[in-house]
């Protein structure tokens, strides 16, 4: 690969199976002449690891997922001169992780007994024990606490001795009960076989209705009710993401081992997912606790420094809260979650004034960001609260929804932040010229540009994928997996070819850089952005009146 002149060149963003089916298909594409010198980095989403739920964000362990990739694929990326951005999910691990499975097998005898957060031990002395076996914290401790879902974040886990223990579970959980047959019930209760057949049918019908064992009707079988419930509960299985106990030395050993593994895969940037939930204390909000969060991040950074990786904490918060600035002042890169909405807003208002104001703020305050248009999540429009007037944000939501997007409220709470799930191309009205202008502006905005694969290939909203995925499948609107044939065809599209030209220019032109000189000016519908570095100059001239642009270099 030709020399990359910039220190913050473009980064591809995709799942390992987004572009062909496996990571080697993505690498094969990147080896083509059409992609030469286009990308400096590749953000591979975490289904590249051994994971179960949430398209990779529920990690069992950080070994390579053999169904998605192999180590040789990473070696080929390295041969192309590309470094990686990889995910480290700081707050939790899967129920299927070796550590949690060891607890399920050994109970209190497990060396990992305190690797995860025992809810009752955490809240001891801060509430009352309920008949269900978990402590209900006193209101003074939880009234300001931020929960991701209704109710307390608990998963009741059956130990080998038959005792149920609640564990802290911020995110997804699912409990599955084994469907018993007559033989199972005969062994569990000693009842006669024909009775067991009838009872098994009754139990399985109740399970099909979503009932728990305690909710089932045992009329006529009262004498074996307790034995059956105990049998069902002792054979239940779990899926979910269990919160880690950062006070455990074994968790910090896990953190270091993970960072070491990621660096060996070729990671130069490690995205910290859900980091703000990791520090927990009674009476605090347990989301971005201060100073606890920064203390934890500093400890993680010292580990990361040992392995030569830069941390990128990921957090959504409104502009008005100033969290982006707090992260930057602590010495970390952060995400520019404002750019996607600001660009759509600029297109609608035919003015780049707000974009220019934000760009200048990043330069003035030395805020280093990874920026983007689309990504694996939605377009974070309500991150703009405090940066744009409320009525303009609501208009953006309406515009993207009218163009086929799907509104995502944060856990049903409006004005916490909205996320509109849509491809960026469709959010711009499936308009090639708007897409190209948006990409050109992204290339000239401060930061390291991250490029969602489906945006690059001008992907439209995939409503059929949403239907196939069911009730929680809204994000599939922007996750269409492209076949090699799809990509080969789209590489002939002018909107794709011109995006590749913009990316190649951004990657190899020496005028750009985190510490290069930047200026931006707007007048009416026009905006001009210039970068200067070591005698080189690059200027973008954009006009929102007709979505035209030109680039000059010297």
N, C-alpha and C positions, 0 to 999 in steps of 0.2 A: 504494500500500500504506500502511496506517496506520503511525503512528510506532512503532518498536520501542523500548521503554523500557529493556530490558536490554542490557548490553554483551556478553552471552554466550548469545544466543538459540539455539534449536534449528537443527540443520543436517541437511538431507536428504542421504542417501548412496545413489548409484545409478550404474550404468553408463549411458552416454548412450542405450543401446537397451533398458534394463531395463523401461521403462514406455511401451510403445507401439511401439518399433522405431527411433525416431530421437529426438534431443534435442528437436526441436520438439514432439513428442508430450508429453514431460515438461513443457515450458514451458506448453503448452496446458492441461494438468491444473492446474499451479500458478496459472494465471490464473482458474480457476473460483472461485466464491464459497465453495465448501466448503473451499478451501485458503487463503482470505484470512487474512493475519496469522499463519499457522501456522509458517512457516520464515523465519529470518533469513539463512541461508546454504545453499549447495548444494555438497557434495563430489561432483564428477563424476570418476569413475574414468578411468584414463588411456587407455582405448581411444578417447577423444575426440581423441587425437593420432594421427599417422601411425605405426602400430605393426604388429607381425607376430604375436608369440607371447604366451603367458601372459596372455591377455585384456587386453592393453594395457601390461603391465609390461616389454615389450621394445620400446623406442622407437627408431624409425628417425629421426624428427625431430619437433619439437614444433609442427608445423603442424597445423591442424584437419583431422581425418579427414572428407573430404567425404561418405563413406558414412554417417557418424554425425551430423554436425552442420554448421552454417554459422555464420558470425560473427553473423548477424542473431539467431540463437537466444540468443547471449550478450548482445546488446543488449536483448532482451526481458526477460531475467533482471535486467539492470541497471535496467530501467524498473519492475520489481516491487520494487525496493529490496533485491535479494538480492546479497550478495557471494559469492565462490567460494572453495572450497578445491580446489587442484589438486596433482597429483603431480609431483615432480622426482626422477627416478631417478639418484641421485648416483654410484653405483658403475659403471654400465655403459651401453652403447648396443648396439643391434642390429648384427649382422654386415652387415645391409643398409643401415646408415647410410652417408651419403655419405663419411664419413671412412674407414670400413673398406673400402668398395668402392674408394676411391682407392688404398689400400695394395695390394689385390688386383690392381689394374690396373698400378701403377707400381713396386711393390716398394720398394726402398731409396730410389728417387727421389721417393717421395711425401712431401709436406710433413707428412703425418700419420703418418709412420713411427713416431714415439714417442708418438702420441696414445693408443695402447693399450699394454699391458704386454707387451713381448717377454720371455717366460719366461727364455730363456737369458741375456739381458743383465741381467735382474734378479738371477739367481742366480750370475752369473759369480764364480768364486773360492770358491763355497760348496758345491760338489759335484762329481760326476763326470759326464761326457758319456756318454750311453747309445748303443748301436747304433742306436736309433730316432731319434736326433737331438735329444734334449732332455736337459737337465741333471737328474740325480737329486740333490736337495739332501741334504747330510749330515744324519744323524738329529738332531744337536744343534740344527739350525736349524728342523726341522719337527715335532719330537716334541710340542710344545705348540700346534701350529697347528690352527685350526678349519677343517675343510673341509665344504662343503655336500653333497658327494657322494663316493662311493667313488673312490679313486685320486687322482692329481694333477689339479688343475683346469687342464687344458691342452686347447687346440684346435690341432692341427697344420694350418698354412695353407700352401698351395702358392703360391710367389711366381712372377712371370713368368719368372725365370731357371731355374725347375724345382726350386729349393731349398725344402724344407719348414721352416717356422719355427713354433715353438710360441708361442702367445699365451695369456695368463692368462684363464681362463674359469671364473668361480665358479659360474655358474648353468647354464641350459639350453644344450645344443648338439646339433646334428644334422648329419651329413654325408650328402649325397646324391650317388650316382654316376649319371651319364647312362647310359641303356641304349643301347648301340651297335647299329647294324645292319651288314649286310655291307659296305655302301659305306664306312662309317666305318672299318672294320677294314682294308679294302683300302688306303685312303688312309694309315692309320697305320702299316701293316706291309709293304705291297706283296705280300701273299699273294694267291693266286687267289680268285676270287669264290666258288665253291662251298665251298671250305675256310673262307672268311670267314663264309659263311652258317651252317655247322655250329658254328664257334667262337662266333659271336654268340649262338646259341641256348644254348650251354653257359654263356657268361658271364652272360647274362640270367637263367638258372635259378639260378645261384649268387648273383646280386644279390637275387633273390626270397627266397633263404634267409637273407639278411642278411650274407653274407660280404663282406669287403673284397677288393680285387684281390689282395693278397698272400696271402690265404687260399684262393684259387681253385686248382682242379686243372687244370693245363695239360698233362696227359699227352697225348702225341701232337702237341702244339703248342709244344714246348719252345723251338723256334728263334725264335718270335715272342713269347715270354712277356714279356720285359723291355719290348719296344715297346708291347705291349698294356697292361701295368700303368702304364707312363708315360703312355699316352694317357688311360686312365681317371682316373688321379690328377690329371692336368692339366686335366681337365674336371669335376672334382667341384664341387659347390655346397654352401653352408653355411647353416644357420640357427643362431641362438644369440645370447647376450648377452655381449659382450666387455668386460672390465674396463678402465676408464679409468686412464691414468697421470697421477695428480694432480701429478706433478712437471713436466708439460708446460705451458708458458704457453698453448698452444692449448686445453687442457682448461679452464683458468680463463676463457679468452675464451668458450668454449662455455657454462660455468656462468653467466656474466653475461648472455649473450644469451638463455639460457633463462629466467632470472628476469625479465628485461625483458619477454619475450614473455608469460609467465604473468601478470604484473601488468597488461599491456595487455588481456588477456582478462577481467580483473576479479577476479583472485585477491587475497584479503587474507591467506589462510593457504596456505603451501606445505608439503606433506607431503614430508619427505625419506625416500624409500624406499631401503633397503639402504645407508644412509650409513655404518654401522659397518664395512663391508667396504672402504671406499675407501682409507684409509691402510694401506700395506703396507711392512714392513721385514723382512729376514732375521732369524730368531730370535725374532720376536714372533708372537703368536697370530693376527694379521691379522684380528681381529674385535674392535672396540672397543679398539684399541691406545691406550694412554695414555702421554704426553699428546697423541699425534698426532691422535686423533679430535677432541679439543676444539679443537686448533689449526686443523684443517680447518674445523670448524663455525664458528669465529669468523671465518675468512676469508669463508666463504659468507654469514654473517650481515651482514658489512659490505656485501657486494654486495646482499643482500636489502633492507637499510636504504635503499639508494639508490632502490629502487623501491616502498617502502612496504608490504612484505609481511612477515608473521610466519612464522617457521620452526617446523615441528612435526616433530622427529626421531622416526622410528618404529623401535622396537626391542622385541623380546620377550626378557625375562629374568625369572628367578624373583624374587619379592618379597625373598627372603633375600639376594640379591646387592646390592640397594639401587640398582640402575641407574636406576630411576625418580627417585630422590632426587638422584642425581648429575646427571641431565639437568636437573632443576628448579633445582638450585643453580647450574648454569651459565647460568641465565636463560632457559631455553626452556620452552614448553609441552610436555607429554608426554601419552601416551595412558594412560587408566585401563583397562588390560587386566585389572584385578582385579574390576571391577564385574560383568561377566557371570556369572562363576562364583560370586561372593559372593551374588548375588541368587538363583540357583538353590539354593545351599546354604541360604540363609535360608528359602526356601519349604519345603525338605525338613526342616529342623530346627525350623521354626516359631519362629524367633528372629532378630531383627535385630541382635544384639549385635556380631557381627563386622563387619557393614556399618557400624554406628555408629562402631566403633573406627577403621575405615579412613577414613570421612568426616571424623572429627575430626582424624586425622593430616594429611589434606590441608589443612585449615584452619590447624592449628597450624604446619605447616612451609611454608605459603604455596605449595603445589604447585598449579599451574594445569594443568588437564587438559582434553582432549576425552574424554568418556565415551561409552559405547555399550552396547547389548545384543548384537544381531547385527551382522555386517559381511560383506564379500565373502570373508573368510577364515573360519576356524572359530572356535569358542568356546575361548579360550585358558586351559584349566583349570589346566595345570601352571605357569602364571605365578604361581599361588597358593602355590607351595612356600615355606614360611617364614611364610606368613600364616595358613594352615590346616594342621592335622595331616595327615600323609600319608594316613591311613586315610579321612579325610573327602574328600580330593581323589579318591582311588580310588573312593569311593562316588559322587561326582558323575559321574565317567567312566562308571560302571556305569549310573547313572540315565539319562544322556543317550543312551547306546548302547541301553539297553532300550527307549527311546522312538524308536528308529530312526536314531540318529546313527551316524556312522562315525568310528572312532578314527584319528587321524593322528599317528604318531610323527615326531619330528624326525630324518629321515634314518636311520630304523631304530634310533635310540638311545633306549631307554626312559629316562624320568626326566630327559631333557634338557628337553623340555616336551611335554606332550600337547596336541593340538588336536583337539577333537571337531567334525566337520563336521555341522551340523544347522541348521535354522531355529530361531530362538529360541522361536517359538510352539510348535514340536514339542518342543523341549527342556523346555518347561513342560507337556508332556502334551497339547498342542492344547486348552488350557484358557483360555477367554476371560477369566475373572476373574483368573487368575494373570497373564495378559498385561497386563491393565489395571493391576494392582497393580505389576508390574515397571516399566511405563512411568511410573506416577505417582512411584515412588521414584526412577527415573532423573531425572525432572524436578526433584526436590528434592535430588539429590546435588550436591556441589560440581563445577563444571566446565561446559563447553559441551556440551550433549547432541547426539550424532550419531545419526541415525535411519535404519537400513537399510530401504529401501523395502518389502522383503518382510515385515519385521516389522510395519510399519505396516498392511499389507494382510492380516495374519494368515495368512501363507503356510506351508504344511506341507512336510515333507521331500519332495523330488522325487526319488524313487529311479529313476524312469524316465529322467530326465535323466542320472543317474549311469551307468546302463547304456548309454545312447547315447554317452556321452563316452569309454567304455572304461576302461583300467587306471588312468589318472591323472585320472579324472574325478570324484573324490570331492567336490570343492568345488562341483560343479554341483547338489548337493542343496539349496543355498541361493541359487541364482542364476536361478530361474525368471523368464523374461521375460514380463511381463503385457501383454496386448493392451489397447487402449482399452476394449473391451467388458468385459474382466475387471475393470478398475479401476472402470468405471461401476457394475458390479454390486456390487463390494465396498464402494464408498462408501455403500451402503445398509445395510451390516452394522453393528449396534450396537458391536461391538468396534473397528471402524475409526472410526466417528463419535466414540466416547468418547476414543479416542487423539488425534484431531484437536482435541477440546476441551482435553485436557491440554496439548497442544503450544501451542495458541493462548494458553492461560493463562500458560504458562511464557514465551512470547515477548513478551507485552505487559504483564505485571504488573511494576511498578517495584520490587517488594520484592527481586527477584533481581539478582545482579551479581557479578563476580569479587571485588569488595571489599566486598560487603554482609556484614552480621553474620549468623552461622549458629550454630544450636544443634541438638543431637540428643540424645534420651533414649530409653532402652528399659526396659521392665519386662515380664518374662515374654514373652508372644507379641506385645506391643504396642511400636510404635516411633513417636516423634513427631519431626518435623523442622520447623524454623522458620527463615525468612529475614526480616531486617529491613533496610530501606534507605530513608533520607530520609522517615521517618514512615509508611512502608508496611510491612505485615506479611503474610506468607503462611505457613500451617501445614498440614502433612500429618499426619494421624493414620492409621496403618496397623495392621492386626491380622492376623498371620500364621496365626492359628487358623482363620479362615474366608476369608482373602485379601481382606478388605474394607478400604476406605479412605474418608476424607472430607477435604475441603480447606476451610480457613477463610481469609478474607482481611480485612484491616482497613486 
